[in-house]
């Protein structure tokens, strides 16, 4: 299944992508189910089964063109990301190969929709893209061995780990450079794990204004999705709706000579096999973002 969050009128709810053009509205087809994605995932296997059955409904369809497709998880409990996790990206940065996953977090307020605008900050022009394969956690879990990690994964999605490079490099921790509002496009939906199969054979491509910048495969991950679940749950509980963004391959702007920083008007498209694509335009940060 492809699980979506969408807004129609003043109502935001969840559904199942029925085709390239329609969504089955679960608030109509299965009204007993939660209408928010984290709560739906927390409801477990029975909720997934009910959604799968409801996906065949003919009376609860809405046209994709008539709704706004939101990030499938509007406010993930945690967004966990990994630095230097593709061999070609390690090579282009000149860094040593990590011996353990290099974990950092993005703030949940960085989330934006799969077609939402990315803001170029007033404070920097060093705006970069990072096409990434993301894991979505489906249940509360702790101390998960690698050979059982697949059991706690609800599905997979695409992330653009947008980065403000000068802010990222000011200090050893990445939080400030990675967490600006709109700097985590997520989507276009959650493709459930059963539909993906092996998550470590998926082609990943990123284009900027139609120019192919990143061209890799999840087989090139240094620490794969199951390694990361094992590693993270050693320390803390993962929760339904947590997003693990697994790192970016080579081809980012900062590694170019000179760097090709994103600027207003640029369009970044990221596609991953079986997961679809996200496409986001860069705009100057609007004046209306000031909130005091």
N, C-alpha and C positions, 0 to 999 in steps of 0.2 A: 504494500500500500504506500501511497504518497499522502502524508498527513499535512494539511495546510491550516494556517490561521488566516482569516480574511475579514475584511470590513465591508459591510453593505449598509448604506445609510449611516445611522448612528450606532449600529450593532456590530461588535466584533465577536467572532465565534470560530469554531474549528470545523473542518470537513475532510473529506477524502477526495483527492483528485481523481475524477472518473475518466477523463480523457484529456486531450490537449486543450479542450474548450469548455469543459464543465466540471463543477464541483458538486459532490453530494453533501448537503448541509446536514451535519449530524444533529444539530439542534431540532431538526424536523424528523429526520430518519430514525434517530435514536435519542429521544428527548431525555431519557434517564441518565445519559452520559454527561460528564462535566463538559462545560463549554470553553474551558481554558486548557492549553496544552499540557502544562506541568501537572495539573490535577488529573487530566485524562491519563497521562503516562503513569502517574502514581496509582491509578485504579487497577493497573496490572493487566494480566493476560485476558481476563474476562472482558475488560473494556476494549482491548484490541480485537478480540473475537466478535464482539457486538458491532464494532465499527466495520469490520470486514463483511459481516452479514448485511449491515445497513448500506454498504457501498453499492449493492445491487438495486437499491430503491429507484424507482422511476418518477416518484412524486416529490422528491426533495432536491432536485438538481437546480443549480444556479449557474448562469453563464460566467465563465472566468472573466470575460471582458466587462462585465457589469459590477465587478467587485474590485477592491484594492487588496492585492496579495501582501500580507504582512510577513515579517519574520515569523517563522513557525513557532518560535518561543519568544514572546515579547520581552520577558525579563528573566533570563536564566538565573537560577540560584547562584551558579558559578560559571565563569568563562575562564577556562584554564588553557594555556597555550604553551607551545614548545619551541625553543630556539634551536637553530642549527641541527635540524633533524633530517635533512636530505644531503646526501654526499656531495652533490654538485653545488649546493648552496654553501656548504662548509668550505669547499675548494675556492669558490669565488670570493669569499670573505677573508680567506687566509687564516682562519681560526683553527685551533686544534680540534680534533674530533672529540666530542664529549664522551666521558665514560659512563655517565648516568644522564637521564633526561634533564634538560635545562628548562625548568618550569617557571612561567610567570603568569600573571593574571591580567585580563582586561576587565574593566568595570562593566557591569550589566547595562549601564546607561549608554554604552557605546553602540548597542544594538541598533541597527536600522534595517529596513526592508530590502528584499532582493532587487528592487528597482528604485530604492531611495537614493537621495543625493548624499554625496560625501562632501563634508565641509573642508575647504582649505583654511586652516587656522589663520587668524590675524597675526599670531605670534611667530609663524614659521613659514618658509617656502619649501622645506625639505619633506614633502609629502610623498610617501611611497606606498606601493601595493604589495600584497603577498597573497597569492591564491593558495587556499588551503583546504584540505579534506578534514571534515569535522565529525566527531563521534558524539552522539546524543545518548545520555544515560537514561535508562528506563526504570530503574528501581533503586531503593536505598541499598547501599552495599559498602562493605568494609573488608579488608584483608582478602581480596579476590585473587586467587592464583591465576596465572596466565591462561592455563588450559580451561578455565571456566569464565574468562572475561566476556566471551560472546554471550553468556547468559544474562548479563546486566546491561547490554547495549540494546536500546530500542531501535536505533537506526542511524542514518548518516545524512550529512548535509554539506553545503559549501559555505566557507567563510572567506571573506577578504580581511586579512589581518592588517588593516591600514596602519601605517606607522609614521610618526613624526620623528625623523631620524636624529635631528640635533638634540631634541629633548630626550630621546632614547639614550643617546650616548653621553649625556651630561653626568650620569651617575651609574653605578654598577647594576642597579635594578631597573627594570624596563617599564614599570607601571605607568609613569607619566607619559612616556612616549607612545604608549600603546592604547591609551584609554580615553582618547578624546571622543566627545559626542559624535555620533554617526560613523565611527571608525571600526565598526564591526558589522558590515552587511552580512546577513545570514539567510540561507534559504536554498532554493526557492520553496522547499518543503522538506520534511523528514521522510526519506525513503527507508522503509522498515528493513531490518537486517535480513529477513527471509527473502526479500526481493533483490537484495544486492549480492548475496552469496559471499564469495571470497572478497573482503574489502581491500585486499592488498594486491590487486591486479588492475587497478582503475587508472586510466589515462587522465591527466590533469593538464589543462591548458589555460593560459591567461593572455588576453589581448589588451592593448591600449590603443584606442583609435584604430582598431583593425590590424595593428601590428602584433604578431605573435611574439610575446616576451618570455613566457614560461611554457615549457613542453616537457612533461615528465610523467611519472607513474608512481602510484602509491607503493609499488614493489621496491622503490628506492628509499623508503623510510628507514632511517637508522634504528629507531625504536618504533615498532608498529603499534597499531591501536590496542592490541591486547597487552603488549608490554607496558603501555602507558596506564591502562586501567590497573594493572597489578601494582605498578610503582606508586600511583597516586593514592590508592586505597590502603597502602601501607601506613600512611600518615593520617588520613581523614576519610570521613564518610562521603561518598558521592551520592547525589540525590537525583530523583527524576527531573529531567530538564537541564541538568548540568551539560555544558558543552565543552568538549576537549578539542581544540584546534591543533592539529598534529604537526604543524610546521610547514614551511614553504620551500619549494625547490629553487634552483638557480634561475637567474634572469631578473632579479629585482633591480630597481632604479639605482639604489645606492652603490651597487657594484659596477656600474657602467662608468666609462671615462669619456666625457664628463657624465655625471649622473643625470638621468632623464626624469627629473621630479615631475610629479603630477601638477597640473595647473587647471584653472577654471576652464570648463568646456571639454576636458578630456573624459573619455568614456572607457571604463574598465569592465571587461567581460571575463568571467571565469566559468569554465565548463569542466565537469567531471563525469566520466562514464557512469551511466545508470542514475545519476543524481540530478541531471538537468544543468541549468546555468543561471548565474546571476549577472546583472548588468547595472552599473551605477555610474552616474555622471558626477564629476567634480564641480562644485560651485564655491565661490567665495563665501566664507561664513557670514550669514545674514546678521544685520544689526539687531534684529529681534531676539537673538539668543542671549542678550544680557538680561539676567533675572536677579533682582535685588529685593 
